[in-house]
């Protein structure tokens, strides 16, 4: 039986309204890959300049996808000089993992 069906009570973590924007943001293959690259990048953070070579997309397009992930609550960002560095928000990822893994937070 799938983990999400092992309980007769619904997921109560951050709730449907909180999780839906996260899943919607990750529904795009480019954004899903960006999250994967971010998580595996040295130090757990990266700027657009670090990610450009992984895609056949323009820097503004990558920046747009990073902005969507940030607005959904999946990434933190910090401006350093002319660059913006992004890192994954571990609390949001834990909520997603709990939903997918069937564990209650």
Secondary structure, DSSP 8 states (H G I E B T S, - for coil): --GGGS-SS---SSHHHHHHHHHHHHTSHHHHHHHHHHHHSGGGEEEHHHHGGGSSS-HHHHHHHHHHHHHHTSEEEEEETTEEEEEE-HHHHHHHHHHHHT---
